[in-house]
Amino acid sequence: MSKLFDHTEINGMTLKNRFVRSATWEGMAAEDGACTPKLVDTIARLAEGGVGLIITGHAYVKKTGPGR
């Protein structure tokens, strides 16, 4: 279990530990897909809590991109 707290590296990116928060759908984005303050706060709290790697959830960059 102690290995979870060890530094590690993925393709040149150093992580302070091996805790990974996988991609999930939080349902906190705005109708147009933009980040909301609530979503930003959620990700920030995960980072402040010490998660080594956070993989963000579903996002789209064009109006034709929503997964509906």
N, CA, C and O atoms as a GROMACS GRO file, in nm:
protein
  272
    1MET      N    1   0.081  -0.119   0.000
    1MET     CA    2   0.000   0.000   0.000
    1MET      C    3   0.086   0.126   0.000
    1MET      O    4   0.042   0.229  -0.050
    2SER      N    5   0.206   0.120   0.054
    2SER     CA    6   0.290   0.240   0.061
    2SER      C    7   0.327   0.291  -0.077
    2SER      O    8   0.356   0.410  -0.092
    3LYS      N    9   0.326   0.206  -0.180
    3LYS     CA   10   0.357   0.251  -0.316
    3LYS      C   11   0.258   0.354  -0.366
    3LYS      O   12   0.291   0.434  -0.453
    4LEU      N   13   0.135   0.354  -0.312
    4LEU     CA   14   0.036   0.453  -0.351
    4LEU      C   15   0.084   0.595  -0.324
    4LEU      O   16   0.043   0.689  -0.393
    5PHE      N   17   0.168   0.612  -0.225
    5PHE     CA   18   0.214   0.744  -0.185
    5PHE      C   19   0.348   0.782  -0.249
    5PHE      O   20   0.397   0.893  -0.226
    6ASP      N   21   0.407   0.692  -0.328
    6ASP     CA   22   0.534   0.719  -0.394
    6ASP      C   23   0.516   0.808  -0.516
    6ASP      O   24   0.413   0.802  -0.584
    7HIS      N   25   0.616   0.892  -0.542
    7HIS     CA   26   0.618   0.968  -0.666
    7HIS      C   27   0.626   0.868  -0.782
    7HIS      O   28   0.683   0.760  -0.768
    8THR      N   29   0.570   0.905  -0.896
    8THR     CA   30   0.580   0.822  -1.015
    8THR      C   31   0.584   0.912  -1.137
    8THR      O   32   0.562   1.032  -1.126
    9GLU      N   33   0.612   0.855  -1.252
    9GLU     CA   34   0.621   0.932  -1.375
    9GLU      C   35   0.544   0.862  -1.485
    9GLU      O   36   0.550   0.740  -1.500
   10ILE      N   37   0.471   0.942  -1.562
   10ILE     CA   38   0.399   0.892  -1.679
   10ILE      C   39   0.442   0.976  -1.798
   10ILE      O   40   0.408   1.094  -1.807
   11ASN      N   41   0.515   0.915  -1.889
   11ASN     CA   42   0.558   0.982  -2.012
   11ASN      C   43   0.620   1.120  -1.986
   11ASN      O   44   0.588   1.217  -2.055
   12GLY      N   45   0.705   1.128  -1.886
   12GLY     CA   46   0.775   1.253  -1.855
   12GLY      C   47   0.701   1.344  -1.758
   12GLY      O   48   0.756   1.446  -1.715
   13MET      N   49   0.577   1.311  -1.723
   13MET     CA   50   0.500   1.391  -1.628
   13MET      C   51   0.515   1.328  -1.490
   13MET      O   52   0.480   1.211  -1.470
   14THR      N   53   0.566   1.404  -1.395
   14THR     CA   54   0.587   1.354  -1.260
   14THR      C   55   0.462   1.375  -1.177
   14THR      O   56   0.405   1.484  -1.173
   15LEU      N   57   0.420   1.269  -1.109
   15LEU     CA   58   0.305   1.275  -1.019
   15LEU      C   59   0.354   1.258  -0.876
   15LEU      O   60   0.444   1.179  -0.851
   16LYS      N   61   0.295   1.332  -0.783
   16LYS     CA   62   0.343   1.325  -0.644
   16LYS      C   63   0.299   1.197  -0.574
   16LYS      O   64   0.357   1.159  -0.472
   17ASN      N   65   0.197   1.132  -0.629
   17ASN     CA   66   0.153   1.002  -0.574
   17ASN      C   67   0.081   0.926  -0.685
   17ASN      O   68   0.073   0.973  -0.798
   18ARG      N   69   0.029   0.811  -0.652
   18ARG     CA   70  -0.034   0.725  -0.754
   18ARG      C   71  -0.186   0.722  -0.743
   18ARG      O   72  -0.250   0.632  -0.796
   19PHE      N   73  -0.242   0.819  -0.676
   19PHE     CA   74  -0.386   0.829  -0.670
   19PHE      C   75  -0.438   0.895  -0.796
   19PHE      O   76  -0.394   1.003  -0.834
   20VAL      N   77  -0.533   0.829  -0.863
   20VAL     CA   78  -0.589   0.879  -0.988
   20VAL      C   79  -0.739   0.892  -0.973
   20VAL      O   80  -0.808   0.799  -0.930
   21ARG      N   81  -0.789   1.008  -1.009
   21ARG     CA   82  -0.934   1.030  -1.012
   21ARG      C   83  -0.975   1.013  -1.158
   21ARG      O   84  -0.940   1.095  -1.242
   22SER      N   85  -1.048   0.907  -1.187
   22SER     CA   86  -1.084   0.877  -1.325
   22SER      C   87  -1.189   0.974  -1.377
   22SER      O   88  -1.255   1.043  -1.300
   23ALA      N   89  -1.203   0.976  -1.508
   23ALA     CA   90  -1.301   1.064  -1.572
   23ALA      C   91  -1.442   1.024  -1.532
   23ALA      O   92  -1.479   0.907  -1.539
   24THR      N   93  -1.520   1.122  -1.492
   24THR     CA   94  -1.659   1.099  -1.457
   24THR      C   95  -1.742   1.214  -1.510
   24THR      O   96  -1.688   1.319  -1.547
   25TRP      N   97  -1.871   1.196  -1.514
   25TRP     CA   98  -1.962   1.303  -1.552
   25TRP      C   99  -2.019   1.361  -1.424
   25TRP      O  100  -2.094   1.293  -1.353
   26GLU      N  101  -1.986   1.485  -1.394
   26GLU     CA  102  -2.032   1.548  -1.272
   26GLU      C  103  -2.168   1.615  -1.288
   26GLU      O  104  -2.240   1.634  -1.190
   27GLY      N  105  -2.205   1.650  -1.412
   27GLY     CA  106  -2.330   1.719  -1.436
   27GLY      C  107  -2.327   1.862  -1.387
   27GLY      O  108  -2.431   1.918  -1.351
   28MET      N  109  -2.209   1.922  -1.385
   28MET     CA  110  -2.194   2.058  -1.332
   28MET      C  111  -2.161   2.162  -1.438
   28MET      O  112  -2.142   2.279  -1.406
   29ALA      N  113  -2.153   2.122  -1.564
   29ALA     CA  114  -2.121   2.218  -1.670
   29ALA      C  115  -2.244   2.301  -1.703
   29ALA      O  116  -2.356   2.261  -1.673
   30ALA      N  117  -2.222   2.416  -1.764
   30ALA     CA  118  -2.332   2.500  -1.809
   30ALA      C  119  -2.400   2.434  -1.929
   30ALA      O  120  -2.347   2.339  -1.986
   31GLU      N  121  -2.516   2.484  -1.967
   31GLU     CA  122  -2.590   2.429  -2.080
   31GLU      C  123  -2.507   2.426  -2.208
   31GLU      O  124  -2.522   2.336  -2.291
   32ASP      N  125  -2.418   2.525  -2.223
   32ASP     CA  126  -2.336   2.530  -2.344
   32ASP      C  127  -2.207   2.450  -2.331
   32ASP      O  128  -2.122   2.453  -2.419
   33GLY      N  129  -2.193   2.379  -2.220
   33GLY     CA  130  -2.076   2.295  -2.199
   33GLY      C  131  -1.961   2.364  -2.127
   33GLY      O  132  -1.859   2.301  -2.098
   34ALA      N  133  -1.976   2.492  -2.099
   34ALA     CA  134  -1.869   2.568  -2.033
   34ALA      C  135  -1.854   2.526  -1.887
   34ALA      O  136  -1.949   2.480  -1.824
   35CYS      N  137  -1.734   2.544  -1.835
   35CYS     CA  138  -1.710   2.517  -1.694
   35CYS      C  139  -1.784   2.618  -1.608
   35CYS      O  140  -1.787   2.737  -1.640
   36THR      N  141  -1.842   2.572  -1.503
   36THR     CA  142  -1.908   2.660  -1.406
   36THR      C  143  -1.818   2.674  -1.284
   36THR      O  144  -1.728   2.592  -1.263
   37PRO      N  145  -1.840   2.777  -1.205
   37PRO     CA  146  -1.761   2.789  -1.082
   37PRO      C  147  -1.771   2.665  -0.993
   37PRO      O  148  -1.673   2.628  -0.928
   38LYS      N  149  -1.888   2.601  -0.989
   38LYS     CA  150  -1.905   2.480  -0.908
   38LYS      C  151  -1.815   2.367  -0.957
   38LYS      O  152  -1.755   2.295  -0.877
   39LEU      N  153  -1.804   2.351  -1.090
   39LEU     CA  154  -1.717   2.248  -1.147
   39LEU      C  155  -1.570   2.279  -1.120
   39LEU      O  156  -1.493   2.191  -1.082
   40VAL      N  157  -1.532   2.404  -1.139
   40VAL     CA  158  -1.394   2.444  -1.112
   40VAL      C  159  -1.360   2.419  -0.965
   40VAL      O  160  -1.252   2.370  -0.933
   41ASP      N  161  -1.452   2.453  -0.875
   41ASP     CA  162  -1.430   2.431  -0.732
   41ASP      C  163  -1.414   2.283  -0.699
   41ASP      O  164  -1.330   2.246  -0.617
   42THR      N  165  -1.494   2.199  -0.763
   42THR     CA  166  -1.485   2.054  -0.739
   42THR      C  167  -1.347   2.001  -0.778
   42THR      O  168  -1.286   1.926  -0.703
   43ILE      N  169  -1.299   2.039  -0.896
   43ILE     CA  170  -1.168   1.994  -0.942
   43ILE      C  171  -1.058   2.051  -0.853
   43ILE      O  172  -0.962   1.981  -0.820
   44ALA      N  173  -1.071   2.177  -0.814
   44ALA     CA  174  -0.972   2.240  -0.726
   44ALA      C  175  -0.964   2.168  -0.591
   44ALA      O  176  -0.855   2.148  -0.538
   45ARG      N  177  -1.080   2.130  -0.535
   45ARG     CA  178  -1.079   2.060  -0.407
   45ARG      C  179  -1.012   1.923  -0.418
   45ARG      O  180  -0.944   1.879  -0.326
   46LEU      N  181  -1.032   1.856  -0.533
   46LEU     CA  182  -0.964   1.729  -0.553
   46LEU      C  183  -0.812   1.749  -0.555
   46LEU      O  184  -0.738   1.673  -0.493
   47ALA      N  185  -0.768   1.852  -0.626
   47ALA     CA  186  -0.624   1.880  -0.635
   47ALA      C  187  -0.568   1.917  -0.497
   47ALA      O  188  -0.461   1.870  -0.458
   48GLU      N  189  -0.639   2.001  -0.426
   48GLU     CA  190  -0.594   2.042  -0.292
   48GLU      C  191  -0.591   1.924  -0.196
   48GLU      O  192  -0.511   1.921  -0.103
   49GLY      N  193  -0.677   1.827  -0.219
   49GLY     CA  194  -0.683   1.709  -0.134
   49GLY      C  195  -0.569   1.611  -0.158
   49GLY      O  196  -0.552   1.516  -0.082
   50GLY      N  197  -0.491   1.634  -0.264
   50GLY     CA  198  -0.373   1.553  -0.286
   50GLY      C  199  -0.383   1.447  -0.394
   50GLY      O  200  -0.293   1.364  -0.405
   51VAL      N  201  -0.489   1.448  -0.475
   51VAL     CA  202  -0.498   1.350  -0.583
   51VAL      C  203  -0.383   1.375  -0.681
   51VAL      O  204  -0.363   1.488  -0.727
   52GLY      N  205  -0.307   1.270  -0.713
   52GLY     CA  206  -0.190   1.285  -0.798
   52GLY      C  207  -0.221   1.314  -0.944
   52GLY      O  208  -0.148   1.387  -1.010
   53LEU      N  209  -0.330   1.258  -0.995
   53LEU     CA  210  -0.370   1.277  -1.135
   53LEU      C  211  -0.521   1.285  -1.142
   53LEU      O  212  -0.591   1.198  -1.092
   54ILE      N  213  -0.571   1.391  -1.205
   54ILE     CA  214  -0.714   1.408  -1.223
   54ILE      C  215  -0.743   1.404  -1.373
   54ILE      O  216  -0.693   1.487  -1.449
   55ILE      N  217  -0.823   1.308  -1.413
   55ILE     CA  218  -0.865   1.298  -1.554
   55ILE      C  219  -1.004   1.360  -1.560
   55ILE      O  220  -1.098   1.308  -1.499
   56THR      N  221  -1.016   1.468  -1.634
   56THR     CA  222  -1.145   1.536  -1.640
   56THR      C  223  -1.246   1.454  -1.717
   56THR      O  224  -1.211   1.367  -1.797
   57GLY      N  225  -1.372   1.482  -1.693
   57GLY     CA  226  -1.480   1.409  -1.757
   57GLY      C  227  -1.514   1.461  -1.895
   57GLY      O  228  -1.436   1.534  -1.956
   58HIS      N  229  -1.630   1.422  -1.943
   58HIS     CA  230  -1.677   1.457  -2.076
   58HIS      C  231  -1.679   1.608  -2.097
   58HIS      O  232  -1.726   1.683  -2.011
   59ALA      N  233  -1.628   1.650  -2.210
   59ALA     CA  234  -1.630   1.792  -2.247
   59ALA      C  235  -1.639   1.802  -2.398
   59ALA      O  236  -1.604   1.708  -2.470
   60TYR      N  237  -1.685   1.914  -2.447
   60TYR     CA  238  -1.686   1.936  -2.591
   60TYR      C  239  -1.641   2.077  -2.620
   60TYR      O  240  -1.654   2.166  -2.536
   61VAL      N  241  -1.589   2.097  -2.739
   61VAL     CA  242  -1.529   2.226  -2.774
   61VAL      C  243  -1.606   2.301  -2.883
   61VAL      O  244  -1.572   2.415  -2.914
   62LYS      N  245  -1.707   2.238  -2.940
   62LYS     CA  246  -1.791   2.303  -3.042
   62LYS      C  247  -1.937   2.280  -3.009
   62LYS      O  248  -1.972   2.184  -2.940
   63LYS      N  249  -2.023   2.369  -3.058
   63LYS     CA  250  -2.166   2.355  -3.030
   63LYS      C  251  -2.222   2.226  -3.085
   63LYS      O  252  -2.324   2.178  -3.036
   64THR      N  253  -2.157   2.168  -3.186
   64THR     CA  254  -2.203   2.041  -3.243
   64THR      C  255  -2.150   1.921  -3.165
   64THR      O  256  -2.173   1.807  -3.205
   65GLY      N  257  -2.081   1.945  -3.056
   65GLY     CA  258  -2.016   1.838  -2.983
   65GLY      C  259  -2.088   1.775  -2.867
   65GLY      O  260  -2.041   1.673  -2.817
   66PRO      N  261  -2.201   1.828  -2.820
   66PRO     CA  262  -2.265   1.766  -2.703
   66PRO      C  263  -2.300   1.620  -2.726
   66PRO      O  264  -2.339   1.580  -2.836
   67GLY      N  265  -2.284   1.540  -2.622
   67GLY     CA  266  -2.316   1.398  -2.630
   67GLY      C  267  -2.462   1.372  -2.596
   67GLY      O  268  -2.492   1.298  -2.503
   68ARG      N  269  -2.551   1.433  -2.670
   68ARG     CA  270  -2.695   1.416  -2.643
   68ARG      C  271  -2.759   1.325  -2.741
   68ARG      O  272  -2.879   1.299  -2.734
   0.00000   0.00000   0.00000
